[in-house]
Amino acid sequence: MKASTTPAPELSWAQVHAFRLRRHHLGRMATREDLVRVAGDVGGFQAQVMSAAELQAAVRSSCAVNDVRDALWKERTLVKTWLMRGTLHLIPADDLPLYTAAMRTRWIRTRPAWLKYMQVTMPQLVELFDDIAQELDGTPKTRAEILERVGHRHPNRVRETLSSGWGGLLKPVARSGLLCFGPSRGQNVTFVRPSAWLGTWRELDPDAALVEVARRYLRAYGPATKADFTRWWGNWPGVGSAAWGGLAQELTPVSVEGARLDLLTTDLESIARAEPDELVVMLPAFDPYLMGHASRAHLVAREHAPRVSRVAGWISPVVLVRGRVVATWTHTVAANRMTVRVDALDRIRPSARAAVRERAGMIARALGVARAEVEFA
């Protein structure tokens, strides 16, 4: 980080929220043609619930959920795989070599406790990676088909884990860049080798890749701390220090209402010009805007946090006003109508209610539904 004797620039949380909302494409919506770029700008859409990932795209670009599916399975410009926090993401296909290179040395080193739990040694795990990689190509294969080809060469515990519905042993293979999702076959998910499925691949230096991922993180989630980045990445020890060390000459410390954070120096002018407004946004479940920091205290009042960050890691759909959470929402679709229930955490002004109805209509159109009705609890 650049050494300086001058005081850190002073910012307000309102400025920070305005800056992040713009970088997340939550103010002025991008076009359908920019769908893939938007996915890259926010570091991917979290996709353990696929319908939520489709809506994360739809609230940022004028696309329908079918456009996301086409980008994944027809155009192959998006790719689905396990990445940050061990969670499924949709990211631009061109970015996959970058993320997997960054993870190669900053996550793939497997914890001894995990190896003991899986009853597998590190050499056995490496052999499994190689076996799966050799079996995968550009033709989608189900979990059962992979197991049939490689399972007989590995211990029972490994075969049991491969046949389960969880990522288990497949996650490390994915984060090594050797596996990603193919289109589902009925109720069964399929997997392919990325280099064959996407038709192109490039090898990148892991350390340089990690720094580039952190740089992109700060463009969307900054200002932030290395602890924030570590949490976003998946709490791997040392990853924040390695990333911040590589960015040292590109960072400027700022003070946000007493909180000491880091910002890319190139973003200082942009965030200083950020003008808070009454922007109202509806975010779907697991939205990236809420996933980027170790604490959400600046996004939602502490007494309401359990209604946003729920049990089993579930992150609720929320309504934002000026970048802060003011409500959660749920929806149902029936008879070509989407019914939205908004549960307020704070008072919602009439003008904001009108904006929620407008946003709900946009989400309904993305789902291919004719109209939306909004109920305020």
C-alpha positions, -999 to 999 in steps of 0.1 A, spaced: 0 0 0 13 35 -8 29 51 23 14 85 30 15 111 58 -17 127 46 -50 118 64 -71 90 48 -99 104 26 -132 106 46 -162 89 30 -197 82 42 -215 49 40 -240 65 17 -213 73 -7 -199 38 -5 -233 22 -11 -239 45 -41 -205 35 -55 -211 -3 -50 -247 -1 -64 -233 14 -96 -205 -12 -98 -231 -40 -93 -252 -26 -121 -281 -21 -97 -288 15 -107 -288 17 -144 -296 -17 -158 -272 -32 -183 -284 -47 -216 -290 -83 -224 -259 -83 -245 -239 -73 -214 -251 -102 -194 -218 -120 -194 -198 -88 -186 -221 -81 -157 -214 -116 -143 -177 -109 -144 -180 -74 -129 -196 -88 -97 -174 -118 -94 -201 -143 -105 -236 -151 -95 -240 -175 -65 -258 -205 -79 -265 -232 -54 -301 -223 -61 -301 -219 -98 -333 -199 -99 -317 -173 -76 -287 -170 -99 -309 -164 -129 -327 -136 -110 -293 -121 -99 -286 -117 -136 -321 -104 -143 -321 -75 -118 -288 -63 -133 -295 -66 -170 -325 -66 -193 -324 -104 -197 -349 -131 -191 -340 -163 -172 -339 -182 -205 -311 -159 -216 -290 -171 -187 -297 -207 -196 -288 -200 -232 -255 -184 -222 -247 -215 -201 -258 -244 -224 -260 -230 -259 -236 -201 -262 -212 -214 -235 -203 -179 -226 -211 -185 -189 -200 -215 -170 -213 -231 -138 -189 -246 -112 -178 -246 -76 -156 -216 -67 -156 -191 -39 -167 -204 -5 -170 -239 -20 -202 -227 -35 -216 -230 -70 -212 -199 -92 -220 -187 -127 -190 -168 -141 -179 -158 -176 -163 -187 -194 -133 -166 -203 -127 -160 -165 -127 -196 -154 -89 -201 -160 -83 -170 -139 -103 -182 -109 -91 -218 -110 -55 -207 -113 -60 -184 -83 -74 -213 -63 -48 -238 -73 -24 -228 -45 -48 -209 -22 -74 -235 -16 -65 -268 -32 -40 -276 -4 -63 -300 14 -67 -299 52 -55 -331 70 -87 -332 90 -107 -334 57 -85 -362 43 -90 -381 76 -128 -376 75 -129 -388 38 -106 -417 47 -83 -409 18 -47 -400 15 -33 -371 -5 -17 -394 -31 -51 -412 -35 -68 -378 -39 -43 -367 -66 -49 -400 -84 -86 -394 -82 -82 -360 -98 -62 -374 -126 -87 -403 -132 -117 -379 -134 -98 -355 -156 -89 -383 -180 -125 -395 -182 -141 -361 -188 -142 -345 -222 -167 -323 -240 -194 -349 -237 -216 -344 -206 -214 -373 -181 -235 -379 -150 -221 -386 -116 -230 -423 -120 -212 -425 -153 -181 -409 -138 -183 -433 -108 -187 -463 -131 -155 -454 -150 -132 -444 -121 -148 -458 -89 -134 -493 -91 -99 -480 -87 -106 -462 -54 -115 -470 -18 -152 -476 -8 -153 -443 11 -143 -424 -21 -169 -442 -41 -196 -435 -16 -188 -398 -16 -187 -396 -54 -222 -412 -56 -237 -387 -31 -256 -356 -41 -230 -333 -26 -199 -319 -42 -176 -338 -19 -146 -349 -39 -158 -332 -70 -153 -297 -56 -115 -298 -55 -115 -312 -90 -136 -283 -102 -114 -257 -84 -84 -273 -101 -100 -263 -135 -106 -300 -145 -144 -301 -141 -175 -279 -146 -212 -285 -151 -228 -295 -183 -265 -293 -191 -287 -315 -169 -300 -348 -183 -335 -351 -169 -331 -350 -131 -293 -357 -132 -266 -331 -133 -237 -337 -157 -201 -327 -158 -176 -319 -185 -139 -310 -188 -139 -271 -192 -111 -270 -218 -131 -294 -241 -165 -279 -233 -155 -243 -238 -131 -250 -267 -103 -229 -252 -81 -227 -222 -51 -209 -209 -27 -215 -180 -21 -186 -157 4 -179 -129 -15 -187 -96 -1 -158 -76 -7 -132 -103 -42 -147 -108 -50 -143 -71 -40 -106 -72 -61 -100 -103 -92 -116 -86 -86 -94 -56 -83 -63 -79 -117 -72 -95 -132 -78 -61 -123 -43 -49 -138 -28 -81 -172 -42 -71 -170 -45 -33 -145 -19 -23 -137 -2 -1 -130 -33 19 -105 -50 41 -83 -81 35 -105 -98 60 -135 -90 38 -118 -106 8 -108 -136 29 -144 -142 39 -156 -137 3 -130 -162 -9 -138 -188 16 -118 -181 48 -86 -198 36 -58 -187 59 -33 -162 44 -53 -155 12 -61 -120 22 -25 -111 31 -12 -126 -2 -37 -107 -22 -32 -74 -4 5 -78 -6 3 -81 -43 -19 -50 -45 2 -30 -21 11 -3 -46 -25 0 -59 -43 6 -26 -52 38 -7 -66 36 28 -99 55 34 -120 62 65 -157 54 62 -174 69 93 -145 57 114 -140 24 98 -106 19 82 -109 3 47 -88 0 15 -98 12 -19 -81 9 -53 -64 43 -59 -79 44 -94 -114 44 -78 -109 74 -55 -122 100 -79 -152 78 -88 -163 71 -52 -158 108 -43 -183 117 -70 -208 91 -59 -240 108 -51 -265 89 -28 -301 89 -39 -333 71 -30 -326 42 -53 -349 12 -45 -337 -23 -55 -351 -58 -51 -324 -84 -48 -330 -122 -50 -317 -148 -26 -279 -151 -22 -273 -119 -41 -236 -110 -46 -242 -75 -32 -248 -91 3 -220 -117 0 -189 -96 -2 -180 -87 34 -171 -103 67 -198 -82 84 -232 -70 70 -236 -44 98 -233 -15 73 -260 -31 51 -286 -42 76 -293 -32 112 -280 -58 137 -314 -65 152 -327 -75 117 -297 -95 106 -312 -129 115 -340 -122 90 -315 -117 63 -288 -142 72 -309 -172 81 -301 -208 93 -280 -231 71 -264 -202 53 -296 -190 36 -295 -154 25 -330 -139 20 -342 -119 -9 -342 -82 2 -353 -47 -7 -326 -20 -6 -332 17 -2 -300 38 -6 -280 5 -5 -293 -7 29 -318 -35 36 -353 -22 45 -373 -54 39 -372 -90 29 -395 -105 3 -409 -138 -11 -428 -146 -42 -450 -173 -58 -460 -177 -94 -494 -191 -105 -518 -185 -133 -494 -162 -151 -492 -139 -121 -464 -133 -96 -475 -125 -61 -448 -108 -40 -450 -104 -2 -428 -77 13 -420 -79 50 -407 -45 61 -378 -42 86 -383 -4 86 -408 21 74 -411 21 36 -422 54 22 -450 55 -4 -425 65 -32 -404 35 -23 -434 12 -24 -442 24 -59 -406 17 -69 -409 -19 -54 -440 -25 -75 -421 -13 -106 -391 -36 -98 -414 -65 -91 -429 -60 -126 -394 -62 -141 -387 -94 -123 -420 -109 -134 -412 -101 -170 -378 -118 -166 -397 -149 -154 -420 -147 -184 -450 -138 -162 -476 -113 -173 -481 -93 -142 -470 -89 -106 -490 -81 -75 -472 -68 -44 -485 -71 -8 -468 -51 20 -469 -68 54 
